C-alpha cells in the first residue's frame, strides 16, 4: 500500500462499474434510501458510493462509511473492499491500516480479485499486517489467476526479484505478458525490458520496441526513456536522432502522449 493512495483510487474504480450494474441504476435517490434503510445490501452499497462521489446527495465521507459498513456487515464483498479503502485513506473514519486489512481480507476470502490484490500489497509493504513476501505472492497469485492485471504485473516483479518465490525470469515474463496484453503500461514496460535483456525470453529487439512503445504511448516514463535510448542507438528501430530526443525528453514525450 506504500505504492500509494493513487493506486487505491484506481482500485476503487475497479469496483465502481458494478455500481451502475445493480438493480438501482435508474432508481430515484428516495427509493435507494428506503431500500438501504430496509437492509438491502446492494442499495446500501450504492448509497455509500453516492455519498463518496456526491452524486444525488451532498458529498459526505462519514455517511459513505456508514452505508458501506452496513452492506459490508451483511457480507457484500465490494462494500467490504471499499470500506477498507476508506480506512486506508482515513476518509470518513480514522485512518487505520489494521482495520483496512480486516475488511480487505473478508472480501478477498470471498474471492474478490481486487481485494486479493490489496491483500498482496498489504503483505508486501507490511502495513496493517507483518511484512511477508510469501503471503504477498499467494494473494497476488489468487488475483492474477482471476485476470487482475495489476496483480499479474506485481507477481511478475516478485518472480524477477525472487521475493516470496524462487527467482524465475520465465515465470516473470509469463505474468508480465498477461498484464501487458490487458494494456497495463508498467507490465508492457517490464516485458519490453525483458526482451531487451533476453531474460526469460529470447532476446528480440523488435519485440522490445513494440512493447516499450505501447507503454511509452501510455505515458510510462521509464518506457519513454528506454524508447529514446533505442532510437538513439538504432536498437530494434532505424536510428533516428529526432525521435531519440523526442522520446528521451520528458517534456516532448508528454506532448506525443497528449
N, C-alpha and C positions, 0 to 999 in steps of 0.2 A: 504493500500500500504506500510505500515510500515513493513509488513511481507516480503517486500523486492524486490529488483531488480531481485534476482534469481527467485522469484516467477513469475515475469513478463517475464523473459526469457522462463520459462516453458510455460507460457500462449502464448507467441509468437509462440511456437512450435505447439500450438493448431490450430493456423491459418495457419501454414506452409504447412501442407499436401495439402491444396487447391491449392497451387502454382503449384503443379505438375499435378493437375487435370483439368486445364483450357485448352483453345484452343491452347495455345502457348507452350505446353510441349516440343515438339521436334523442334520448330522453331529456325532458326539462330538468333543470337542477333540483326542482322541488320533488320530483319523483325519485331521483337518485338519493337525495337526502332522506326521504321517507323510507326507502328500501334499506339504506345504510342503518338507519335507526332501528329497523326491524331485523338487524343482524345478517343482512345479505352481504357475504364477504366480497363478492365482486363489486357491489355498489360501494362498499366501504373503501376498497382499493381505489376505485375510480374517484371517489370523493377526496381521498387523500392526495391523489395526483392532481386534482383540480386546485386544491389549496397550494400545492407546491408551485404550480405554474401560474396561479392567479387567473384561471380560466373559468368564467361564470361566477366566481366568488373573489373576494379580496384575498390577495396572496397572504398566506398565514402558515408558516412552518410548524408552529405548535399544533394547529388544527390538523395539519397533514400527518404529523407524528401520531396524534390521537387516533385518526382513522386507519392509518397503516397498522398501528398496533392492534386495533380491534380485528382487522382482517387477518393479520399475522397470527394472532392467538387462536384463530379458527383453522389455522394450517395453510393459509394461502401463501404459496412459495414466493410469488413475486412481491407480495406485501412484506414478507419476511426479509427479502433481499433489499428492498428499498428502505425499510426501517433500519437495517444495518448500515446503509449508506448515510442515512440521516445521523446515526451515531458517529460514524467516521468523520463527517463534516461538522458535527456539532450544530446542526440546523434544527431548531425547534426542540432541542434536547441538549443536555450537557454532553460534550464530546467524551466518548468512552469506547476505546478500541475493543475492550473485552466484551462489552455488550454487542458491539458490531459483529464480532466473530460468532457470538452466540446465535444471532439471527441469521448470519450467512450460513452457519452450519446446519441450522434447521432446514433452510431452503436447499442447500447442497445435498443433504441426505434424502431429499425428495427427488433428486435427480435434476435440479435446475442447473444448467450448464454455466450460466453467468455467475451464480453463487459459488459453484465449484471453482471457477477461475479466481474469484475473490478469495476463497479459502487458500488457494495456492499462493496468491500474493501475500496473504497474511503470514503464512508459514515461512515464505521466502524472506520476508522482511522482519519477522519476529515481532509483529505488532498485534497485541491482543492475545498472543499465544507465544510459547517458547519457539525460537527460531529452529526450523527443522527442514532441511533441504529434501529429505526423503518424503516427508509429508507434502511438501510443496509439489514435488514431482507427481505424487499419487493423485493430488487434486487437479493439477494441470492436465494429467492424462485423462482423467474422467471427463473433464470438459472438452478436451481436444478430440476425444473419441466420439463426442456428440457433434463435432463440427465447429466448435468455438474457435475462430481464427486467432484471437489474441492468446488463448491458451496453447494453441498449436505452435505459435511463434515462440512463446516462452519455454515450452517443452523442448523445442529445438535448441534454444540457448542453453538450457540445462544440460543437454547432451553434448554440446560443443565444449562447455566448461567442465563437464564431469561432476556437476553438483547434484548430489542426491541420487545419482545414477552413474553407471560406468560410462566413461567418455566414449562417444561413438559418433563420428562425423557422418556416417551413412544415415544413421537414425535422425541426426540433426537435419540433414538435407531432406529426408522424407517429410518431416514435420514443417520445415520452412516452406517446402513446395505446397503442401496442403493449404497453409495460411496464405501464401503468395497467390495461389490460384483463386482465392476468395477476395483478393485485392488488398491484403494487408501490406502497407508500404514498408514497414520495418522488416517483415519477413521477405519481401521482394529484395530489399537491400541486402539482407543476410544471404539470401540464395545467390544473388549476383556475386557477392564476395567469395562464397564457397566455390563458384565456377572459376573465378579469377585464380584462386589458390590451388584448385584441384583437390579440395578437401571433401571427402565423402562422395565425390563425383569426378568423372574425368574432366580435366581442365579444358575449358571451352570458352574462349574469349567472346565469341559471338553471343552465346547464351548469357554470359556475364553482362554484356552490354544490354541485351534485351531486358533482363530482369532489373538491372540497375536503372535503366531508363524509365521503366514503369514506376519504380519507387521515386525517382527524381521528379517525374512529372506530377507526383502527388505532394511534392514539397519536402521529401525526406532529405535533410541537409547532408548527411553522410553520403547518400547515393549521388546527390548533385556534385559533391566534391570528387567522388570517385569517377563519375562520368566525365568530369572536366579533365582529370588526370589521363583517362583513357583516350580522349580526343587529343590531348597534348602529346601523347606518346604513340598514337596510332595503334592502340591495342584493341583489336576487335572491330575497329572502325577505321575509315580513312583519316589520316592525320589532318587536323583542322584547328589552326590556332584561334580562329574566331570563336568556334564552339567550345574550345578548351577554356577560353576566357569567360564566355557567357555562363557555362555551367560551373566553372570554378569560382565565380564571383557570386556570393550570396545575393547581392542586390540585383544582379542581372538575371540569375536563375529564378528569383521571385517573380520577375516580370513575365518570364516564359510561363510559369505555373499559372499566373493570373490569366 
